[in-house]
Amino acid sequence: MGEVEAALTRHPAIRQAAVLARRAGDDHRLTAYYTVRATDPGARELHAFLLCTLPAYMVPSSFVALAELPLTVNGKVDRARLECAPPAQD
């Protein structure tokens, strides 16, 4: 997931990113949670951006913009709280 997060934060509009594998029926799909610097580029632009640097199987199928990523007391992304966040709306 780290490689996907690093690629996503290379987009000029993205401030922070975290990627989780979420269960979708019998499958797992990658969901990217992110915060923006100013204007949200949107899922379509982020998907296209990531396809330029990552293989298709590594590109998240869902993107969720958040005002802030939840953090632990140590300042790291709280992935347990992200797992409780609502999935992307299609």
PyMOL Python script that loads the backbone (N, CA, C, O; Angstrom):
from pymol import cmd

cmd.read_pdbstr("""\
ATOM      1  N   MET A   1       0.821  -1.191   0.000  1.00  0.00           N
ATOM      2  CA  MET A   1       0.000   0.000   0.000  1.00  0.00           C
ATOM      3  C   MET A   1       0.870   1.262   0.000  1.00  0.00           C
ATOM      4  O   MET A   1       0.471   2.303  -0.522  1.00  0.00           O
ATOM      5  N   GLY A   2       2.033   1.156   0.578  1.00  0.00           N
ATOM      6  CA  GLY A   2       2.911   2.314   0.670  1.00  0.00           C
ATOM      7  C   GLY A   2       3.274   2.893  -0.680  1.00  0.00           C
ATOM      8  O   GLY A   2       3.348   4.112  -0.836  1.00  0.00           O
ATOM      9  N   GLU A   3       3.500   2.030  -1.659  1.00  0.00           N
ATOM     10  CA  GLU A   3       3.854   2.501  -3.000  1.00  0.00           C
ATOM     11  C   GLU A   3       2.687   3.254  -3.637  1.00  0.00           C
ATOM     12  O   GLU A   3       2.894   4.257  -4.320  1.00  0.00           O
ATOM     13  N   VAL A   4       1.483   2.782  -3.419  1.00  0.00           N
ATOM     14  CA  VAL A   4       0.292   3.445  -3.961  1.00  0.00           C
ATOM     15  C   VAL A   4       0.099   4.793  -3.274  1.00  0.00           C
ATOM     16  O   VAL A   4      -0.207   5.787  -3.932  1.00  0.00           O
ATOM     17  N   GLU A   5       0.274   4.832  -1.963  1.00  0.00           N
ATOM     18  CA  GLU A   5       0.143   6.086  -1.220  1.00  0.00           C
ATOM     19  C   GLU A   5       1.186   7.098  -1.678  1.00  0.00           C
ATOM     20  O   GLU A   5       0.876   8.276  -1.851  1.00  0.00           O
ATOM     21  N   ALA A   6       2.423   6.642  -1.874  1.00  0.00           N
ATOM     22  CA  ALA A   6       3.486   7.536  -2.332  1.00  0.00           C
ATOM     23  C   ALA A   6       3.165   8.100  -3.711  1.00  0.00           C
ATOM     24  O   ALA A   6       3.370   9.289  -3.958  1.00  0.00           O
ATOM     25  N   ALA A   7       2.667   7.262  -4.605  1.00  0.00           N
ATOM     26  CA  ALA A   7       2.305   7.726  -5.945  1.00  0.00           C
ATOM     27  C   ALA A   7       1.175   8.743  -5.876  1.00  0.00           C
ATOM     28  O   ALA A   7       1.192   9.741  -6.596  1.00  0.00           O
ATOM     29  N   LEU A   8       0.204   8.497  -5.023  1.00  0.00           N
ATOM     30  CA  LEU A   8      -0.932   9.410  -4.895  1.00  0.00           C
ATOM     31  C   LEU A   8      -0.496  10.765  -4.350  1.00  0.00           C
ATOM     32  O   LEU A   8      -0.991  11.797  -4.803  1.00  0.00           O
ATOM     33  N   THR A   9       0.416  10.781  -3.392  1.00  0.00           N
ATOM     34  CA  THR A   9       0.856  12.062  -2.825  1.00  0.00           C
ATOM     35  C   THR A   9       1.766  12.834  -3.775  1.00  0.00           C
ATOM     36  O   THR A   9       2.081  13.995  -3.514  1.00  0.00           O
ATOM     37  N   ARG A  10       2.191  12.217  -4.861  1.00  0.00           N
ATOM     38  CA  ARG A  10       2.945  12.963  -5.877  1.00  0.00           C
ATOM     39  C   ARG A  10       2.031  13.835  -6.739  1.00  0.00           C
ATOM     40  O   ARG A  10       2.514  14.707  -7.461  1.00  0.00           O
ATOM     41  N   HIS A  11       0.727  13.612  -6.672  1.00  0.00           N
ATOM     42  CA  HIS A  11      -0.213  14.488  -7.386  1.00  0.00           C
ATOM     43  C   HIS A  11      -0.170  15.841  -6.687  1.00  0.00           C
ATOM     44  O   HIS A  11      -0.245  15.896  -5.459  1.00  0.00           O
ATOM     45  N   PRO A  12      -0.051  16.934  -7.439  1.00  0.00           N
ATOM     46  CA  PRO A  12       0.113  18.250  -6.810  1.00  0.00           C
ATOM     47  C   PRO A  12      -1.043  18.694  -5.912  1.00  0.00           C
ATOM     48  O   PRO A  12      -0.844  19.547  -5.047  1.00  0.00           O
ATOM     49  N   ALA A  13      -2.235  18.144  -6.091  1.00  0.00           N
ATOM     50  CA  ALA A  13      -3.381  18.563  -5.280  1.00  0.00           C
ATOM     51  C   ALA A  13      -3.526  17.763  -3.986  1.00  0.00           C
ATOM     52  O   ALA A  13      -4.297  18.147  -3.107  1.00  0.00           O
ATOM     53  N   ILE A  14      -2.793  16.658  -3.862  1.00  0.00           N
ATOM     54  CA  ILE A  14      -2.970  15.767  -2.713  1.00  0.00           C
ATOM     55  C   ILE A  14      -1.993  16.117  -1.596  1.00  0.00           C
ATOM     56  O   ILE A  14      -0.785  16.225  -1.808  1.00  0.00           O
ATOM     57  N   ARG A  15      -2.554  16.291  -0.397  1.00  0.00           N
ATOM     58  CA  ARG A  15      -1.737  16.599   0.783  1.00  0.00           C
ATOM     59  C   ARG A  15      -1.333  15.319   1.513  1.00  0.00           C
ATOM     60  O   ARG A  15      -0.158  15.123   1.821  1.00  0.00           O
ATOM     61  N   GLN A  16      -2.301  14.454   1.788  1.00  0.00           N
ATOM     62  CA  GLN A  16      -2.054  13.194   2.493  1.00  0.00           C
ATOM     63  C   GLN A  16      -2.877  12.097   1.830  1.00  0.00           C
ATOM     64  O   GLN A  16      -3.908  12.362   1.212  1.00  0.00           O
ATOM     65  N   ALA A  17      -2.403  10.861   1.968  1.00  0.00           N
ATOM     66  CA  ALA A  17      -3.156   9.736   1.409  1.00  0.00           C
ATOM     67  C   ALA A  17      -2.920   8.483   2.232  1.00  0.00           C
ATOM     68  O   ALA A  17      -1.845   8.282   2.796  1.00  0.00           O
ATOM     69  N   ALA A  18      -3.937   7.654   2.288  1.00  0.00           N
ATOM     70  CA  ALA A  18      -3.850   6.335   2.906  1.00  0.00           C
ATOM     71  C   ALA A  18      -4.688   5.393   2.054  1.00  0.00           C
ATOM     72  O   ALA A  18      -5.772   5.760   1.600  1.00  0.00           O
ATOM     73  N   VAL A  19      -4.196   4.199   1.840  1.00  0.00           N
ATOM     74  CA  VAL A  19      -4.892   3.220   1.002  1.00  0.00           C
ATOM     75  C   VAL A  19      -5.144   1.966   1.829  1.00  0.00           C
ATOM     76  O   VAL A  19      -4.250   1.456   2.504  1.00  0.00           O
ATOM     77  N   LEU A  20      -6.375   1.482   1.764  1.00  0.00           N
ATOM     78  CA  LEU A  20      -6.769   0.268   2.479  1.00  0.00           C
ATOM     79  C   LEU A  20      -7.404  -0.715   1.516  1.00  0.00           C
ATOM     80  O   LEU A  20      -8.034  -0.322   0.533  1.00  0.00           O
ATOM     81  N   ALA A  21      -7.234  -1.997   1.805  1.00  0.00           N
ATOM     82  CA  ALA A  21      -7.966  -3.032   1.072  1.00  0.00           C
ATOM     83  C   ALA A  21      -9.274  -3.241   1.822  1.00  0.00           C
ATOM     84  O   ALA A  21      -9.276  -3.631   2.989  1.00  0.00           O
ATOM     85  N   ARG A  22     -10.387  -2.979   1.142  1.00  0.00           N
ATOM     86  CA  ARG A  22     -11.708  -3.137   1.769  1.00  0.00           C
ATOM     87  C   ARG A  22     -12.403  -4.331   1.148  1.00  0.00           C
ATOM     88  O   ARG A  22     -12.268  -4.600  -0.046  1.00  0.00           O
ATOM     89  N   ARG A  23     -13.141  -5.034   1.968  1.00  0.00           N
ATOM     90  CA  ARG A  23     -13.878  -6.207   1.508  1.00  0.00           C
ATOM     91  C   ARG A  23     -15.089  -5.763   0.699  1.00  0.00           C
ATOM     92  O   ARG A  23     -15.845  -4.882   1.107  1.00  0.00           O
ATOM     93  N   ALA A  24     -15.252  -6.400  -0.465  1.00  0.00           N
ATOM     94  CA  ALA A  24     -16.414  -6.164  -1.327  1.00  0.00           C
ATOM     95  C   ALA A  24     -16.930  -7.535  -1.743  1.00  0.00           C
ATOM     96  O   ALA A  24     -16.511  -8.087  -2.760  1.00  0.00           O
ATOM     97  N   GLY A  25     -17.838  -8.074  -0.947  1.00  0.00           N
ATOM     98  CA  GLY A  25     -18.306  -9.436  -1.196  1.00  0.00           C
ATOM     99  C   GLY A  25     -17.189 -10.418  -0.903  1.00  0.00           C
ATOM    100  O   GLY A  25     -16.642 -10.424   0.200  1.00  0.00           O
ATOM    101  N   ASP A  26     -16.844 -11.245  -1.874  1.00  0.00           N
ATOM    102  CA  ASP A  26     -15.754 -12.208  -1.710  1.00  0.00           C
ATOM    103  C   ASP A  26     -14.417 -11.631  -2.154  1.00  0.00           C
ATOM    104  O   ASP A  26     -13.408 -12.337  -2.161  1.00  0.00           O
ATOM    105  N   ASP A  27     -14.402 -10.380  -2.518  1.00  0.00           N
ATOM    106  CA  ASP A  27     -13.234  -9.735  -3.105  1.00  0.00           C
ATOM    107  C   ASP A  27     -12.703  -8.655  -2.167  1.00  0.00           C
ATOM    108  O   ASP A  27     -13.401  -8.211  -1.256  1.00  0.00           O
ATOM    109  N   HIS A  28     -11.471  -8.244  -2.399  1.00  0.00           N
ATOM    110  CA  HIS A  28     -10.897  -7.087  -1.713  1.00  0.00           C
ATOM    111  C   HIS A  28     -10.592  -6.036  -2.770  1.00  0.00           C
ATOM    112  O   HIS A  28     -10.033  -6.344  -3.822  1.00  0.00           O
ATOM    113  N   ARG A  29     -10.959  -4.811  -2.485  1.00  0.00           N
ATOM    114  CA  ARG A  29     -10.693  -3.711  -3.410  1.00  0.00           C
ATOM    115  C   ARG A  29      -9.957  -2.617  -2.670  1.00  0.00           C
ATOM    116  O   ARG A  29     -10.190  -2.379  -1.484  1.00  0.00           O
ATOM    117  N   LEU A  30      -9.065  -1.953  -3.388  1.00  0.00           N
ATOM    118  CA  LEU A  30      -8.315  -0.863  -2.778  1.00  0.00           C
ATOM    119  C   LEU A  30      -9.163   0.404  -2.752  1.00  0.00           C
ATOM    120  O   LEU A  30      -9.792   0.771  -3.745  1.00  0.00           O
ATOM    121  N   THR A  31      -9.166   1.056  -1.605  1.00  0.00           N
ATOM    122  CA  THR A  31      -9.830   2.344  -1.444  1.00  0.00           C
ATOM    123  C   THR A  31      -8.781   3.345  -0.995  1.00  0.00           C
ATOM    124  O   THR A  31      -8.050   3.098  -0.036  1.00  0.00           O
ATOM    125  N   ALA A  32      -8.707   4.469  -1.683  1.00  0.00           N
ATOM    126  CA  ALA A  32      -7.770   5.534  -1.326  1.00  0.00           C
ATOM    127  C   ALA A  32      -8.514   6.627  -0.582  1.00  0.00           C
ATOM    128  O   ALA A  32      -9.524   7.143  -1.060  1.00  0.00           O
ATOM    129  N   TYR A  33      -8.009   6.975   0.586  1.00  0.00           N
ATOM    130  CA  TYR A  33      -8.527   8.097   1.369  1.00  0.00           C
ATOM    131  C   TYR A  33      -7.487   9.198   1.260  1.00  0.00           C
ATOM    132  O   TYR A  33      -6.289   8.939   1.373  1.00  0.00           O
ATOM    133  N   TYR A  34      -7.938  10.420   1.042  1.00  0.00           N
ATOM    134  CA  TYR A  34      -6.964  11.489   0.831  1.00  0.00           C
ATOM    135  C   TYR A  34      -7.494  12.834   1.305  1.00  0.00           C
ATOM    136  O   TYR A  34      -8.699  13.036   1.458  1.00  0.00           O
ATOM    137  N   THR A  35      -6.552  13.747   1.534  1.00  0.00           N
ATOM    138  CA  THR A  35      -6.889  15.143   1.815  1.00  0.00           C
ATOM    139  C   THR A  35      -6.240  15.975   0.715  1.00  0.00           C
ATOM    140  O   THR A  35      -5.238  15.572   0.124  1.00  0.00           O
ATOM    141  N   VAL A  36      -6.822  17.130   0.451  1.00  0.00           N
ATOM    142  CA  VAL A  36      -6.324  17.965  -0.645  1.00  0.00           C
ATOM    143  C   VAL A  36      -5.706  19.255  -0.119  1.00  0.00           C
ATOM    144  O   VAL A  36      -5.993  19.698   0.993  1.00  0.00           O
ATOM    145  N   ARG A  37      -4.853  19.841  -0.947  1.00  0.00           N
ATOM    146  CA  ARG A  37      -4.238  21.130  -0.622  1.00  0.00           C
ATOM    147  C   ARG A  37      -5.227  22.267  -0.854  1.00  0.00           C
ATOM    148  O   ARG A  37      -5.305  23.194  -0.047  1.00  0.00           O
ATOM    149  N   ALA A  38      -5.972  22.204  -1.934  1.00  0.00           N
ATOM    150  CA  ALA A  38      -6.938  23.264  -2.263  1.00  0.00           C
ATOM    151  C   ALA A  38      -8.180  22.642  -2.891  1.00  0.00           C
ATOM    152  O   ALA A  38      -9.166  22.388  -2.199  1.00  0.00           O
ATOM    153  N   THR A  39      -8.138  22.395  -4.196  1.00  0.00           N
ATOM    154  CA  THR A  39      -9.294  21.873  -4.921  1.00  0.00           C
ATOM    155  C   THR A  39      -9.167  20.367  -5.124  1.00  0.00           C
ATOM    156  O   THR A  39      -8.098  19.867  -5.473  1.00  0.00           O
ATOM    157  N   ASP A  40     -10.257  19.655  -4.903  1.00  0.00           N
ATOM    158  CA  ASP A  40     -10.291  18.205  -5.082  1.00  0.00           C
ATOM    159  C   ASP A  40     -10.254  17.874  -6.571  1.00  0.00           C
ATOM    160  O   ASP A  40     -11.134  18.304  -7.316  1.00  0.00           O
ATOM    161  N   PRO A  41      -9.245  17.113  -7.020  1.00  0.00           N
ATOM    162  CA  PRO A  41      -9.177  16.759  -8.434  1.00  0.00           C
ATOM    163  C   PRO A  41     -10.231  15.736  -8.847  1.00  0.00           C
ATOM    164  O   PRO A  41     -10.547  15.623 -10.031  1.00  0.00           O
ATOM    165  N   GLY A  42     -10.773  14.998  -7.899  1.00  0.00           N
ATOM    166  CA  GLY A  42     -11.803  14.008  -8.207  1.00  0.00           C
ATOM    167  C   GLY A  42     -11.227  12.650  -8.548  1.00  0.00           C
ATOM    168  O   GLY A  42     -10.063  12.521  -8.927  1.00  0.00           O
ATOM    169  N   ALA A  43     -12.067  11.646  -8.404  1.00  0.00           N
ATOM    170  CA  ALA A  43     -11.652  10.257  -8.587  1.00  0.00           C
ATOM    171  C   ALA A  43     -11.161   9.971 -10.001  1.00  0.00           C
ATOM    172  O   ALA A  43     -10.170   9.262 -10.178  1.00  0.00           O
ATOM    173  N   ARG A  44     -11.828  10.501 -10.986  1.00  0.00           N
ATOM    174  CA  ARG A  44     -11.453  10.217 -12.376  1.00  0.00           C
ATOM    175  C   ARG A  44     -10.026  10.690 -12.672  1.00  0.00           C
ATOM    176  O   ARG A  44      -9.232   9.963 -13.271  1.00  0.00           O
ATOM    177  N   GLU A  45      -9.713  11.919 -12.244  1.00  0.00           N
ATOM    178  CA  GLU A  45      -8.366  12.457 -12.483  1.00  0.00           C
ATOM    179  C   GLU A  45      -7.313  11.679 -11.696  1.00  0.00           C
ATOM    180  O   GLU A  45      -6.235  11.391 -12.217  1.00  0.00           O
ATOM    181  N   LEU A  46      -7.616  11.342 -10.456  1.00  0.00           N
ATOM    182  CA  LEU A  46      -6.654  10.593  -9.641  1.00  0.00           C
ATOM    183  C   LEU A  46      -6.416   9.202 -10.215  1.00  0.00           C
ATOM    184  O   LEU A  46      -5.284   8.721 -10.232  1.00  0.00           O
ATOM    185  N   HIS A  47      -7.464   8.566 -10.679  1.00  0.00           N
ATOM    186  CA  HIS A  47      -7.338   7.245 -11.302  1.00  0.00           C
ATOM    187  C   HIS A  47      -6.418   7.325 -12.519  1.00  0.00           C
ATOM    188  O   HIS A  47      -5.510   6.506 -12.663  1.00  0.00           O
ATOM    189  N   ALA A  48      -6.645   8.295 -13.386  1.00  0.00           N
ATOM    190  CA  ALA A  48      -5.818   8.464 -14.587  1.00  0.00           C
ATOM    191  C   ALA A  48      -4.371   8.783 -14.215  1.00  0.00           C
ATOM    192  O   ALA A  48      -3.443   8.267 -14.837  1.00  0.00           O
ATOM    193  N   PHE A  49      -4.180   9.621 -13.216  1.00  0.00           N
ATOM    194  CA  PHE A  49      -2.841   9.994 -12.762  1.00  0.00           C
ATOM    195  C   PHE A  49      -2.074   8.756 -12.289  1.00  0.00           C
ATOM    196  O   PHE A  49      -0.910   8.567 -12.642  1.00  0.00           O
ATOM    197  N   LEU A  50      -2.725   7.930 -11.501  1.00  0.00           N
ATOM    198  CA  LEU A  50      -2.056   6.741 -10.972  1.00  0.00           C
ATOM    199  C   LEU A  50      -1.758   5.715 -12.056  1.00  0.00           C
ATOM    200  O   LEU A  50      -0.754   5.007 -11.974  1.00  0.00           O
ATOM    201  N   LEU A  51      -2.613   5.624 -13.070  1.00  0.00           N
ATOM    202  CA  LEU A  51      -2.366   4.685 -14.170  1.00  0.00           C
ATOM    203  C   LEU A  51      -1.099   5.030 -14.946  1.00  0.00           C
ATOM    204  O   LEU A  51      -0.536   4.172 -15.625  1.00  0.00           O
ATOM    205  N   CYS A  52      -0.648   6.277 -14.850  1.00  0.00           N
ATOM    206  CA  CYS A  52       0.584   6.691 -15.535  1.00  0.00           C
ATOM    207  C   CYS A  52       1.832   6.153 -14.839  1.00  0.00           C
ATOM    208  O   CYS A  52       2.894   6.071 -15.455  1.00  0.00           O
ATOM    209  N   THR A  53       1.716   5.783 -13.559  1.00  0.00           N
ATOM    210  CA  THR A  53       2.902   5.356 -12.822  1.00  0.00           C
ATOM    211  C   THR A  53       2.787   3.976 -12.174  1.00  0.00           C
ATOM    212  O   THR A  53       3.795   3.395 -11.772  1.00  0.00           O
ATOM    213  N   LEU A  54       1.586   3.458 -12.075  1.00  0.00           N
ATOM    214  CA  LEU A  54       1.383   2.167 -11.408  1.00  0.00           C
ATOM    215  C   LEU A  54       0.703   1.175 -12.345  1.00  0.00           C
ATOM    216  O   LEU A  54      -0.024   1.582 -13.250  1.00  0.00           O
ATOM    217  N   PRO A  55       0.929  -0.123 -12.139  1.00  0.00           N
ATOM    218  CA  PRO A  55       0.167  -1.109 -12.900  1.00  0.00           C
ATOM    219  C   PRO A  55      -1.308  -1.023 -12.512  1.00  0.00           C
ATOM    220  O   PRO A  55      -1.632  -0.647 -11.385  1.00  0.00           O
ATOM    221  N   ALA A  56      -2.182  -1.361 -13.420  1.00  0.00           N
ATOM    222  CA  ALA A  56      -3.627  -1.213 -13.202  1.00  0.00           C
ATOM    223  C   ALA A  56      -4.110  -1.931 -11.946  1.00  0.00           C
ATOM    224  O   ALA A  56      -5.001  -1.430 -11.259  1.00  0.00           O
ATOM    225  N   TYR A  57      -3.541  -3.093 -11.631  1.00  0.00           N
ATOM    226  CA  TYR A  57      -4.016  -3.829 -10.455  1.00  0.00           C
ATOM    227  C   TYR A  57      -3.699  -3.114  -9.138  1.00  0.00           C
ATOM    228  O   TYR A  57      -4.289  -3.433  -8.106  1.00  0.00           O
ATOM    229  N   MET A  58      -2.774  -2.151  -9.167  1.00  0.00           N
ATOM    230  CA  MET A  58      -2.416  -1.408  -7.954  1.00  0.00           C
ATOM    231  C   MET A  58      -3.210  -0.114  -7.794  1.00  0.00           C
ATOM    232  O   MET A  58      -3.122   0.535  -6.752  1.00  0.00           O
ATOM    233  N   VAL A  59      -3.975   0.264  -8.799  1.00  0.00           N
ATOM    234  CA  VAL A  59      -4.733   1.516  -8.747  1.00  0.00           C
ATOM    235  C   VAL A  59      -6.037   1.276  -7.980  1.00  0.00           C
ATOM    236  O   VAL A  59      -6.798   0.370  -8.320  1.00  0.00           O
ATOM    237  N   PRO A  60      -6.296   2.086  -6.947  1.00  0.00           N
ATOM    238  CA  PRO A  60      -7.535   1.915  -6.174  1.00  0.00           C
ATOM    239  C   PRO A  60      -8.773   2.031  -7.054  1.00  0.00           C
ATOM    240  O   PRO A  60      -8.789   2.771  -8.038  1.00  0.00           O
ATOM    241  N   SER A  61      -9.804   1.288  -6.680  1.00  0.00           N
ATOM    242  CA  SER A  61     -11.062   1.359  -7.421  1.00  0.00           C
ATOM    243  C   SER A  61     -11.979   2.429  -6.847  1.00  0.00           C
ATOM    244  O   SER A  61     -12.939   2.839  -7.499  1.00  0.00           O
ATOM    245  N   SER A  62     -11.687   2.887  -5.626  1.00  0.00           N
ATOM    246  CA  SER A  62     -12.504   3.925  -4.989  1.00  0.00           C
ATOM    247  C   SER A  62     -11.600   4.981  -4.379  1.00  0.00           C
ATOM    248  O   SER A  62     -10.500   4.691  -3.909  1.00  0.00           O
ATOM    249  N   PHE A  63     -12.091   6.209  -4.398  1.00  0.00           N
ATOM    250  CA  PHE A  63     -11.365   7.344  -3.829  1.00  0.00           C
ATOM    251  C   PHE A  63     -12.314   8.110  -2.924  1.00  0.00           C
ATOM    252  O   PHE A  63     -13.443   8.416  -3.307  1.00  0.00           O
ATOM    253  N   VAL A  64     -11.844   8.418  -1.712  1.00  0.00           N
ATOM    254  CA  VAL A  64     -12.667   9.127  -0.737  1.00  0.00           C
ATOM    255  C   VAL A  64     -11.900  10.344  -0.237  1.00  0.00           C
ATOM    256  O   VAL A  64     -10.838  10.212   0.372  1.00  0.00           O
ATOM    257  N   ALA A  65     -12.442  11.523  -0.496  1.00  0.00           N
ATOM    258  CA  ALA A  65     -11.834  12.758   0.006  1.00  0.00           C
ATOM    259  C   ALA A  65     -12.313  12.995   1.434  1.00  0.00           C
ATOM    260  O   ALA A  65     -13.505  12.893   1.721  1.00  0.00           O
ATOM    261  N   LEU A  66     -11.389  13.306   2.314  1.00  0.00           N
ATOM    262  CA  LEU A  66     -11.706  13.604   3.704  1.00  0.00           C
ATOM    263  C   LEU A  66     -11.130  14.968   4.069  1.00  0.00           C
ATOM    264  O   LEU A  66     -10.136  15.404   3.490  1.00  0.00           O
ATOM    265  N   ALA A  67     -11.750  15.631   5.019  1.00  0.00           N
ATOM    266  CA  ALA A  67     -11.213  16.909   5.500  1.00  0.00           C
ATOM    267  C   ALA A  67      -9.866  16.678   6.183  1.00  0.00           C
ATOM    268  O   ALA A  67      -8.937  17.469   6.018  1.00  0.00           O
ATOM    269  N   GLU A  68      -9.766  15.603   6.942  1.00  0.00           N
ATOM    270  CA  GLU A  68      -8.531  15.216   7.634  1.00  0.00           C
ATOM    271  C   GLU A  68      -8.478  13.701   7.718  1.00  0.00           C
ATOM    272  O   GLU A  68      -9.514  13.049   7.848  1.00  0.00           O
ATOM    273  N   LEU A  69      -7.292  13.141   7.645  1.00  0.00           N
ATOM    274  CA  LEU A  69      -7.140  11.714   7.901  1.00  0.00           C
ATOM    275  C   LEU A  69      -7.082  11.521   9.414  1.00  0.00           C
ATOM    276  O   LEU A  69      -6.443  12.314  10.106  1.00  0.00           O
ATOM    277  N   PRO A  70      -7.737  10.484   9.944  1.00  0.00           N
ATOM    278  CA  PRO A  70      -7.663  10.254  11.388  1.00  0.00           C
ATOM    279  C   PRO A  70      -6.238   9.854  11.772  1.00  0.00           C
ATOM    280  O   PRO A  70      -5.599   9.057  11.085  1.00  0.00           O
ATOM    281  N   LEU A  71      -5.757  10.412  12.865  1.00  0.00           N
ATOM    282  CA  LEU A  71      -4.390  10.150  13.312  1.00  0.00           C
ATOM    283  C   LEU A  71      -4.381   9.505  14.692  1.00  0.00           C
ATOM    284  O   LEU A  71      -5.285   9.714  15.501  1.00  0.00           O
ATOM    285  N   THR A  72      -3.339   8.715  14.943  1.00  0.00           N
ATOM    286  CA  THR A  72      -3.130   8.151  16.272  1.00  0.00           C
ATOM    287  C   THR A  72      -2.483   9.223  17.143  1.00  0.00           C
ATOM    288  O   THR A  72      -2.148  10.302  16.654  1.00  0.00           O
ATOM    289  N   VAL A  73      -2.307   8.932  18.425  1.00  0.00           N
ATOM    290  CA  VAL A  73      -1.646   9.891  19.314  1.00  0.00           C
ATOM    291  C   VAL A  73      -0.199  10.119  18.907  1.00  0.00           C
ATOM    292  O   VAL A  73       0.395  11.131  19.278  1.00  0.00           O
ATOM    293  N   ASN A  74       0.376   9.189  18.146  1.00  0.00           N
ATOM    294  CA  ASN A  74       1.751   9.333  17.661  1.00  0.00           C
ATOM    295  C   ASN A  74       1.834  10.094  16.345  1.00  0.00           C
ATOM    296  O   ASN A  74       2.925  10.281  15.807  1.00  0.00           O
ATOM    297  N   GLY A  75       0.686  10.536  15.817  1.00  0.00           N
ATOM    298  CA  GLY A  75       0.678  11.307  14.579  1.00  0.00           C
ATOM    299  C   GLY A  75       0.681  10.481  13.307  1.00  0.00           C
ATOM    300  O   GLY A  75       0.838  11.031  12.216  1.00  0.00           O
ATOM    301  N   LYS A  76       0.511   9.170  13.424  1.00  0.00           N
ATOM    302  CA  LYS A  76       0.437   8.315  12.235  1.00  0.00           C
ATOM    303  C   LYS A  76      -1.026   8.120  11.851  1.00  0.00           C
ATOM    304  O   LYS A  76      -1.921   8.294  12.677  1.00  0.00           O
ATOM    305  N   VAL A  77      -1.259   7.759  10.590  1.00  0.00           N
ATOM    306  CA  VAL A  77      -2.633   7.529  10.135  1.00  0.00           C
ATOM    307  C   VAL A  77      -3.233   6.375  10.931  1.00  0.00           C
ATOM    308  O   VAL A  77      -2.637   5.304  11.047  1.00  0.00           O
ATOM    309  N   ASP A  78      -4.414   6.612  11.473  1.00  0.00           N
ATOM    310  CA  ASP A  78      -5.127   5.606  12.260  1.00  0.00           C
ATOM    311  C   ASP A  78      -5.948   4.740  11.300  1.00  0.00           C
ATOM    312  O   ASP A  78      -7.096   5.056  10.989  1.00  0.00           O
ATOM    313  N   ARG A  79      -5.349   3.660  10.846  1.00  0.00           N
ATOM    314  CA  ARG A  79      -5.987   2.801   9.841  1.00  0.00           C
ATOM    315  C   ARG A  79      -7.219   2.097  10.393  1.00  0.00           C
ATOM    316  O   ARG A  79      -8.153   1.810   9.645  1.00  0.00           O
ATOM    317  N   ALA A  80      -7.233   1.819  11.682  1.00  0.00           N
ATOM    318  CA  ALA A  80      -8.412   1.184  12.287  1.00  0.00           C
ATOM    319  C   ALA A  80      -9.619   2.105  12.184  1.00  0.00           C
ATOM    320  O   ALA A  80     -10.722   1.643  11.892  1.00  0.00           O
ATOM    321  N   ARG A  81      -9.433   3.391  12.417  1.00  0.00           N
ATOM    322  CA  ARG A  81     -10.541   4.340  12.288  1.00  0.00           C
ATOM    323  C   ARG A  81     -10.917   4.545  10.825  1.00  0.00           C
ATOM    324  O   ARG A  81     -12.087   4.768  10.513  1.00  0.00           O
ATOM    325  N   LEU A  82      -9.944   4.472   9.932  1.00  0.00           N
ATOM    326  CA  LEU A  82     -10.254   4.594   8.502  1.00  0.00           C
ATOM    327  C   LEU A  82     -11.119   3.431   8.042  1.00  0.00           C
ATOM    328  O   LEU A  82     -12.001   3.608   7.201  1.00  0.00           O
ATOM    329  N   GLU A  83     -10.876   2.249   8.583  1.00  0.00           N
ATOM    330  CA  GLU A  83     -11.679   1.082   8.200  1.00  0.00           C
ATOM    331  C   GLU A  83     -13.145   1.275   8.555  1.00  0.00           C
ATOM    332  O   GLU A  83     -14.018   0.664   7.940  1.00  0.00           O
ATOM    333  N   CYS A  84     -13.421   2.118   9.543  1.00  0.00           N
ATOM    334  CA  CYS A  84     -14.804   2.394   9.951  1.00  0.00           C
ATOM    335  C   CYS A  84     -15.426   3.529   9.143  1.00  0.00           C
ATOM    336  O   CYS A  84     -16.632   3.765   9.227  1.00  0.00           O
ATOM    337  N   ALA A  85     -14.611   4.227   8.363  1.00  0.00           N
ATOM    338  CA  ALA A  85     -15.130   5.332   7.549  1.00  0.00           C
ATOM    339  C   ALA A  85     -16.046   4.768   6.472  1.00  0.00           C
ATOM    340  O   ALA A  85     -15.844   3.645   6.010  1.00  0.00           O
ATOM    341  N   PRO A  86     -17.052   5.540   6.070  1.00  0.00           N
ATOM    342  CA  PRO A  86     -17.946   5.046   5.019  1.00  0.00           C
ATOM    343  C   PRO A  86     -17.190   4.854   3.706  1.00  0.00           C
ATOM    344  O   PRO A  86     -16.286   5.630   3.394  1.00  0.00           O
ATOM    345  N   PRO A  87     -17.551   3.829   2.934  1.00  0.00           N
ATOM    346  CA  PRO A  87     -16.900   3.624   1.638  1.00  0.00           C
ATOM    347  C   PRO A  87     -17.290   4.721   0.657  1.00  0.00           C
ATOM    348  O   PRO A  87     -18.219   5.492   0.895  1.00  0.00           O
ATOM    349  N   ALA A  88     -16.569   4.771  -0.431  1.00  0.00           N
ATOM    350  CA  ALA A  88     -16.845   5.772  -1.467  1.00  0.00           C
ATOM    351  C   ALA A  88     -18.246   5.595  -2.012  1.00  0.00           C
ATOM    352  O   ALA A  88     -18.743   4.475  -2.125  1.00  0.00           O
ATOM    353  N   GLN A  89     -18.875   6.695  -2.345  1.00  0.00           N
ATOM    354  CA  GLN A  89     -20.194   6.663  -2.977  1.00  0.00           C
ATOM    355  C   GLN A  89     -20.000   6.630  -4.481  1.00  0.00           C
ATOM    356  O   GLN A  89     -19.319   7.493  -5.034  1.00  0.00           O
ATOM    357  N   ASP A  90     -20.584   5.652  -5.149  1.00  0.00           N
ATOM    358  CA  ASP A  90     -20.455   5.554  -6.616  1.00  0.00           C
ATOM    359  C   ASP A  90     -21.526   6.351  -7.312  1.00  0.00           C
ATOM    360  O   ASP A  90     -21.570   6.383  -8.542  1.00  0.00           O
TER     361      ASP A  90
END
""", "prot")
cmd.dss("prot")
cmd.show_as("cartoon", "prot")
cmd.util.cbc("prot")
cmd.orient("prot")
